[in-house]
Amino acid sequence: MSADLRQHYLELCVALSQPVKPFIAEMLSQASQKQDQLSHEIIINIAGNNRLVPVQRVTDEDALVLSYALRSNMSITGLDLRYNRLTDKGAEYVGRLIQEAPALRYLNLMCNDIGTKGAEFLANALHKNESLKCLKMTGNKIGNIGGMCFASMLQINFTLEELDLGDCDLDTASLIGLSTVLHQNKNIRSINLNRPLLYSQQEETTVHIALMLKENSVLRELHLSKHEMTDYGVKCLFDALQENVTLQYLDLSCNRITRDGVKWLAKLLEQNTTLEILDLTSNRMEDDGAIYLSEAISICNNTLKALAVVSNNITGKGLVALATSLSRNRMLSYIYIWGNKFDEASCVAFSDLINVGRLKPSDTDVRPYVVDGRVYLAELFHGLRKHYYWTPSYGEVDSFDCNSSLAIRASTA
């Protein structure tokens, strides 16, 4: 029994005149062993990255063989094909598999070479699919037409819960299309719309996303990194999120938000009772913005669990205010602050939080150390990535050892 999938794959390679890929054969053999053990979650990992031993990346022809090997399989629940060489043709074969693998719930196609036509194949395959819950497409340049295909699919599909379209070259029309569909969609829990190609300064897309958030009652996680969002866009989101009672994770990293926009977010934290994770990495809040957030966290908010203010031009004054807010608010457990302007007072403040156990070393991105009696902070490679529903393109971070991942960089006054 343990060699069933592998043997079936070898026979199909002969029948279809395709070369055998030893790595694929080995992964299928491991999956068969899990079938023998009656494992409930069997994910075949044929990702082409992060391998200690280099492997041959999956091609369109390999996808064809896999589509036959896994069709009608009632045990395989997930397929990881990220960082391979699939093009539109490979996406067509994967689309067939989506329609013919009744147990498949997770599909990762991140960072392949799938374009507009491939997106159309995949979206069409999902029109009648009743099993797939998570699709990751980050890094495939499907463009505006591909984005519109997925928007149309969401009008029909009532199963998909997590959709990752970050870095897919979506533009204004497809973002508006997706926002419009999400007004009524009752299934999507998490969507990644990072780094679209936007050429207008009017922030039409943010306005439409805000209108969607007023109506949507199921979305839990929203990624809007690299949208060129300004304080005006944040005000639109503030107005919408006052009426939204479901969103838990809001990613606004790498935008153009200043202290004035952060002031709106601070007001939101004073009123909102559902937001648990807020990512403001690489914006322009400065000390005033950090103080606005710290006041809201200290006095009014008991819901926020994780906050990222990395690289926001915050100096010691703002950082000390944030540290003080953690002393007063016991709910906020994760805070990420590296890339700002530490002074001795801010280093001591966060060192004290860690030393007394208020802030766990695994829950922040800094670690204190002492030189000649003076406290400094060094960077740890920790961040909000471990909270994502989807796996970022740079891979998992939970498996890193805290000490071995310590960067040889230090903050100085």
Residue pairs with C-beta under 8 A, 6 or more apart in sequence:
1 32
1 35
1 36
2 29
2 32
2 33
2 35
2 36
3 29
3 32
4 32
4 35
5 28
5 29
5 31
5 32
5 35
5 69
5 70
5 73
6 25
6 26
6 28
6 29
6 32
8 28
8 69
9 20
9 24
9 25
9 28
9 65
9 66
9 69
10 20
10 25
12 18
12 65
12 68
12 69
13 19
13 20
13 65
16 64
16 65
16 68
18 61
18 62
18 64
18 65
21 56
21 58
21 62
22 56
23 46
23 55
23 56
24 46
24 58
24 62
24 65
24 66
27 44
27 45
27 46
28 44
28 69
31 42
31 44
31 75
31 76
34 42
34 75
35 42
35 75
40 77
41 77
41 78
42 75
42 76
42 77
42 78
43 76
43 77
43 78
43 79
43 80
43 106
44 70
44 76
44 78
44 79
44 80
45 80
46 58
46 66
46 79
46 80
46 81
46 84
47 80
47 81
47 82
47 83
47 84
47 108
48 55
48 57
48 58
48 82
48 83
48 84
48 85
49 82
49 83
49 111
49 395
50 395
57 83
57 84
57 85
58 66
58 81
58 84
58 85
58 86
58 90
59 84
59 85
59 86
59 90
60 85
60 86
60 87
60 89
60 90
60 93
62 90
63 81
63 86
63 89
63 90
63 93
63 94
64 90
64 93
66 79
66 93
66 97
67 93
67 94
67 96
67 97
67 100
70 76
70 79
70 97
70 101
70 104
71 96
71 97
71 100
71 101
72 100
72 101
72 102
73 101
73 103
74 102
74 103
75 103
76 101
76 103
76 104
77 103
77 104
77 105
77 106
78 104
78 105
78 106
78 107
78 108
79 97
79 104
79 106
79 107
79 108
80 106
80 108
81 94
81 107
81 108
81 109
81 112
82 108
82 109
82 110
82 111
82 112
82 136
82 393
83 110
83 111
83 112
84 112
85 112
85 113
86 94
86 109
86 112
86 113
86 114
86 118
87 112
87 113
87 114
87 115
87 118
88 114
88 115
88 116
88 117
88 118
88 121
89 118
90 112
90 114
90 118
91 109
91 112
91 114
91 117
91 118
91 119
91 121
91 122
92 118
92 121
94 107
94 109
94 121
94 122
94 125
95 121
95 122
95 124
95 125
96 125
97 104
98 104
98 107
98 122
98 125
98 126
98 129
98 132
99 125
99 128
99 129
101 131
102 131
103 131
104 131
104 132
105 131
105 132
105 133
105 134
106 132
106 133
106 134
107 132
107 134
107 135
107 136
108 134
108 136
108 391
109 122
109 135
109 136
109 137
109 140
110 136
110 137
110 138
110 139
110 140
110 164
110 391
110 393
111 138
111 139
111 140
111 393
112 139
112 140
113 140
114 122
114 137
114 140
114 141
114 142
115 140
115 141
115 142
115 143
115 146
116 142
116 143
116 145
116 146
116 149
118 140
118 142
118 146
119 137
119 140
119 142
119 143
119 145
119 146
119 147
119 149
119 150
120 145
120 146
120 149
122 135
122 137
123 146
123 149
123 150
123 152
123 153
124 149
124 153
126 132
126 135
126 153
126 156
126 157
126 160
127 153
127 156
127 157
128 156
129 157
129 159
129 160
130 158
130 159
131 159
132 159
132 160
133 159
133 160
133 161
133 162
134 160
134 161
134 162
134 389
134 390
135 160
135 162
135 163
135 164
136 162
136 164
136 390
136 391
137 163
137 164
137 165
137 168
138 164
138 165
138 166
138 167
138 168
138 192
138 194
138 390
138 392
138 393
139 166
139 167
139 168
139 393
140 146
140 168
141 168
141 169
142 149
142 150
142 165
142 168
142 169
142 170
143 168
143 169
143 170
143 171
143 174
144 169
144 170
144 171
144 173
144 174
145 174
146 168
146 170
146 174
147 165
147 168
147 170
147 171
147 173
147 174
147 175
147 177
147 178
148 173
148 174
148 177
150 163
150 165
150 174
150 178
151 174
151 177
151 178
151 180
151 181
152 177
152 181
153 160
154 160
154 163
154 178
154 181
154 182
154 185
154 188
155 181
155 185
157 187
158 186
158 187
159 187
160 187
160 188
161 187
161 188
161 189
161 190
162 188
162 189
162 190
162 191
162 389
162 390
163 188
163 190
163 191
163 192
164 191
164 192
164 390
165 178
165 191
165 192
165 193
166 192
166 193
166 194
166 195
166 223
166 225
167 194
167 195
167 393
169 196
169 197
170 178
170 193
170 196
170 197
171 196
171 197
171 198
171 199
172 196
172 198
172 199
172 200
172 204
172 205
174 196
175 193
175 196
175 198
175 205
175 208
175 209
176 204
176 205
176 208
178 191
178 193
179 205
179 208
179 209
179 211
179 212
180 208
180 212
182 188
182 191
182 212
182 216
182 219
183 211
183 212
183 215
183 216
184 215
185 216
185 218
186 217
186 218
187 218
188 218
188 219
189 218
189 219
189 220
189 221
189 389
190 219
190 220
190 221
190 222
190 249
190 389
190 390
191 219
191 221
191 222
191 223
192 223
192 390
193 209
193 222
193 223
193 224
193 227
194 223
194 224
194 225
194 226
194 251
195 225
195 226
196 205
196 226
196 227
198 205
198 227
198 228
201 228
203 228
203 229
203 230
203 232
203 233
203 236
205 227
206 224
206 227
206 229
206 232
206 233
206 236
206 237
207 233
207 236
209 222
209 224
209 237
210 233
210 236
210 237
210 239
210 240
211 240
212 240
213 219
213 222
213 237
213 240
213 241
213 243
213 244
213 247
214 240
214 243
214 244
216 244
216 246
217 245
217 246
218 246
219 246
219 247
220 246
220 247
220 248
220 249
221 247
221 248
221 249
221 251
221 388
221 389
222 247
222 249
222 250
222 251
223 251
224 250
224 251
224 252
224 255
225 251
225 252
225 253
225 254
225 255
225 279
226 253
226 254
226 255
227 233
227 255
228 255
228 256
229 252
229 255
229 256
229 257
230 255
230 256
230 257
230 258
230 261
231 257
231 258
231 260
231 261
231 264
233 255
233 261
234 252
234 257
234 261
234 262
234 264
234 265
235 261
235 264
237 250
237 252
237 264
238 264
238 265
238 267
238 268
241 247
241 250
241 268
241 272
241 275
242 268
242 271
242 272
244 274
245 273
245 274
246 274
247 274
247 275
248 274
248 275
248 276
248 277
249 275
249 276
249 277
249 279
249 387
250 275
250 277
250 278
250 279
251 279
251 384
252 278
252 279
252 280
252 283
253 279
253 280
253 281
253 282
253 283
253 308
254 281
254 282
254 283
255 282
255 283
256 283
256 284
257 280
257 283
257 284
257 285
258 283
258 284
258 285
258 286
258 289
259 284
259 285
259 286
259 288
259 289
259 292
261 283
261 285
261 289
262 280
262 283
262 285
262 288
262 289
262 290
262 292
262 293
263 288
263 289
263 292
265 278
265 280
265 292
265 293
266 292
266 293
266 295
266 296
267 296
268 275
269 275
269 278
269 293
269 296
269 297
269 300
269 301
269 303
269 304
270 296
270 299
270 300
270 301
271 300
272 301
272 303
273 303
274 303
275 303
275 304
276 303
276 304
276 305
276 306
277 304
277 305
277 306
277 307
277 384
277 387
278 304
278 306
278 307
278 308
279 308
279 384
280 307
280 308
280 309
280 312
281 308
281 309
281 310
281 311
281 312
281 336
281 383
281 384
282 310
282 311
282 312
282 339
283 289
283 312
284 312
284 313
285 293
285 309
285 312
285 313
285 314
285 318
286 312
286 313
286 314
286 315
286 318
287 314
287 315
287 317
287 318
287 321
288 318
289 312
289 314
289 318
290 309
290 312
290 314
290 318
290 319
290 321
290 322
291 317
291 318
291 321
293 307
293 309
293 322
293 325
294 318
294 321
294 322
294 324
294 325
295 321
295 325
297 304
297 307
297 322
297 325
297 326
297 328
297 329
297 332
298 324
298 325
298 328
298 329
299 328
301 329
301 331
302 329
302 331
303 331
304 329
304 331
304 332
305 331
305 332
305 333
305 334
306 332
306 333
306 334
306 335
306 384
306 387
307 332
307 334
307 335
307 336
308 335
308 336
308 383
308 384
309 322
309 335
309 336
309 337
309 340
310 336
310 337
310 338
310 339
310 340
310 365
310 383
311 338
311 339
311 340
312 339
312 340
313 340
313 341
314 322
314 337
314 340
314 341
315 340
315 341
315 343
315 346
316 341
316 342
316 343
316 344
316 345
316 346
318 340
319 337
319 340
319 342
319 346
319 349
319 350
320 345
320 346
320 349
322 335
322 337
323 346
323 349
323 350
323 352
323 353
324 349
325 332
326 332
326 335
326 353
326 358
326 359
327 353
327 358
333 359
333 360
333 363
334 363
334 364
334 384
334 387
335 359
335 363
335 364
336 364
336 365
336 382
336 383
336 384
337 350
337 364
337 365
337 366
338 365
338 366
338 377
338 379
342 376
342 377
342 411
342 412
342 413
343 413
344 374
344 375
344 413
347 368
347 375
347 376
347 377
347 411
347 413
348 375
350 359
350 364
350 366
350 368
350 377
351 368
351 375
351 377
353 359
354 360
354 361
354 364
354 367
354 368
355 368
361 367
361 380
361 402
362 382
362 402
363 382
364 380
364 382
365 379
365 380
365 381
365 382
365 383
366 377
366 378
366 379
366 380
366 411
367 377
367 378
367 379
367 380
367 406
368 375
368 376
368 377
368 378
369 375
369 376
369 377
369 378
369 410
370 376
376 410
376 411
376 412
377 410
377 411
378 406
378 407
378 408
378 409
378 410
378 411
379 406
379 407
379 409
380 402
380 405
380 406
380 407
381 397
381 400
381 405
381 407
382 397
382 402
382 405
383 397
385 392
385 394
385 396
385 397
386 397
386 398
